Amino acid sequence: MFFIGIMGVDTKAKEIKDIHNITCKYCGRLGMYKFIKQYNYFHFFFIPLFRWGVKYFLVSRCCHSVFSISKEKGKRLEDGTDGFVDSDELHYEDNNRGQTRNSCPHCGNMIDASFDYCPRCGNKAR
């Protein structure tokens, strides 16, 4: 967030809806995704005046992987004119920022990639 007196520039991420029955390109599970719209906006006295840089993301509920989708596809999903997302339309975003983390194949808990067993459920992680 950046303020100039009574004006400012900020970024907002808004969860639009849940999308069901998409196979995750990261972990291979069939599951549900959070559909998120992110954009930058300029505000005056905390009243948004205009926005730019709209991006659309899908966040997997099973392994918390983040996938970007095209702006056109995102608009159609938001409007409700398109309800189907093919896994080929998803582009993986590195949401771990250099950390190597995986999800447990049994309980879905995010664990360090070097762990052989999940600390939550005790099952073999690999």
C-alpha positions as CSV (number, residue, x, y, z in Angstrom):
1,M,0.0,0.0,0.0
2,F,1.3,3.4,-0.9
3,F,-0.1,6.7,0.4
4,I,0.3,10.2,-1.0
5,G,-1.4,12.4,1.6
6,I,-5.1,11.6,1.1
7,M,-4.6,9.5,-2.0
8,G,-3.1,6.0,-2.4
9,V,-2.4,3.0,-4.6
10,D,-3.3,-0.5,-3.3
11,T,-3.7,-4.1,-4.4
12,K,-6.9,-6.1,-3.7
13,A,-7.5,-9.8,-4.1
14,K,-11.2,-10.8,-4.0
15,E,-12.5,-14.3,-3.9
16,I,-15.2,-14.7,-6.5
17,K,-16.6,-18.2,-6.1
18,D,-15.6,-21.9,-5.8
19,I,-15.1,-24.0,-8.9
20,H,-15.6,-27.8,-8.6
21,N,-14.2,-30.9,-10.4
22,I,-10.9,-29.8,-11.8
23,T,-7.9,-32.1,-11.7
24,C,-5.0,-30.3,-10.0
25,K,-1.9,-30.1,-12.3
26,Y,0.4,-30.1,-9.3
27,C,-0.8,-33.0,-7.1
28,G,-3.2,-34.8,-9.6
29,R,-6.3,-34.8,-7.3
30,L,-9.8,-34.0,-8.5
31,G,-11.0,-31.2,-6.3
32,M,-12.3,-27.7,-5.7
33,Y,-10.6,-24.4,-6.4
34,K,-11.0,-20.8,-5.1
35,F,-11.5,-18.4,-8.0
36,I,-9.7,-15.1,-7.2
37,K,-9.5,-11.8,-8.9
38,Q,-6.6,-9.5,-8.1
39,Y,-6.1,-5.9,-9.2
40,N,-4.4,-2.6,-8.4
41,Y,-6.5,0.5,-7.7
42,F,-6.0,4.2,-7.0
43,H,-8.1,5.6,-4.2
44,F,-8.9,9.1,-2.9
45,F,-10.0,9.1,0.8
46,F,-10.3,5.3,0.6
47,I,-12.8,5.6,-2.3
48,P,-11.5,3.6,-5.3
49,L,-11.4,5.7,-8.4
50,F,-9.9,3.4,-11.1
51,R,-8.2,0.1,-11.3
52,W,-5.7,-1.7,-13.6
53,G,-3.7,-4.8,-13.8
54,V,-6.5,-7.3,-13.4
55,K,-5.3,-10.9,-13.0
56,Y,-7.3,-14.1,-12.3
57,F,-6.1,-17.1,-10.2
58,L,-7.3,-20.5,-9.1
59,V,-6.1,-21.7,-5.8
60,S,-6.3,-25.5,-5.2
61,R,-8.0,-26.4,-2.0
62,C,-6.1,-29.8,-1.8
63,C,-2.5,-28.6,-2.0
64,H,-2.9,-24.8,-2.0
65,S,-1.1,-24.5,-5.4
66,V,-1.8,-21.3,-7.3
67,F,-2.6,-21.3,-11.0
68,S,-3.1,-18.2,-13.2
69,I,-5.6,-18.2,-16.0
70,S,-6.0,-15.8,-19.0
71,K,-7.8,-12.5,-18.5
72,E,-10.4,-13.5,-21.1
73,K,-11.1,-16.8,-19.5
74,G,-11.3,-15.1,-16.1
75,K,-13.8,-12.6,-17.3
76,R,-16.0,-15.4,-18.7
77,L,-15.8,-17.3,-15.4
78,E,-16.7,-14.2,-13.5
79,D,-19.7,-13.3,-15.7
80,G,-20.9,-16.9,-15.6
81,T,-20.9,-17.3,-19.4
82,D,-18.3,-20.1,-19.1
83,G,-18.3,-22.6,-16.2
84,F,-15.7,-25.1,-17.4
85,V,-11.9,-24.9,-16.8
86,D,-9.6,-27.3,-18.6
87,S,-6.4,-28.2,-16.9
88,D,-4.5,-27.0,-20.0
89,E,-5.7,-23.5,-19.3
90,L,-4.0,-23.4,-15.9
91,H,-0.5,-22.0,-15.6
92,Y,1.4,-22.9,-12.4
93,E,2.6,-19.9,-10.2
94,D,5.4,-20.5,-7.7
95,N,3.5,-19.7,-4.5
96,N,6.2,-21.2,-2.2
97,R,8.9,-18.6,-3.3
98,G,11.8,-21.0,-3.3
99,Q,10.7,-23.2,-0.5
100,T,10.2,-26.8,-1.4
101,R,6.9,-27.9,0.2
102,N,4.6,-30.7,-0.8
103,S,1.2,-31.8,0.4
104,C,0.6,-35.1,2.2
105,P,-1.1,-37.5,-0.2
106,H,-3.3,-38.8,2.7
107,C,-4.5,-35.7,4.6
108,G,-3.4,-32.8,2.4
109,N,-1.3,-31.1,5.1
110,M,1.5,-28.9,3.6
111,I,4.9,-30.4,4.7
112,D,8.5,-29.8,3.9
113,A,9.7,-31.8,0.9
114,S,12.5,-33.4,2.9
115,F,10.0,-35.1,5.3
116,D,9.5,-38.9,4.8
117,Y,6.4,-39.0,7.0
118,C,3.6,-36.5,7.6
119,P,3.7,-34.9,11.1
120,R,-0.1,-34.6,11.2
121,C,-1.3,-38.1,10.2
122,G,1.9,-40.2,10.4
123,N,1.5,-41.7,6.9
124,K,4.4,-42.0,4.4
125,A,4.6,-38.7,2.6
126,R,6.3,-40.0,-0.6
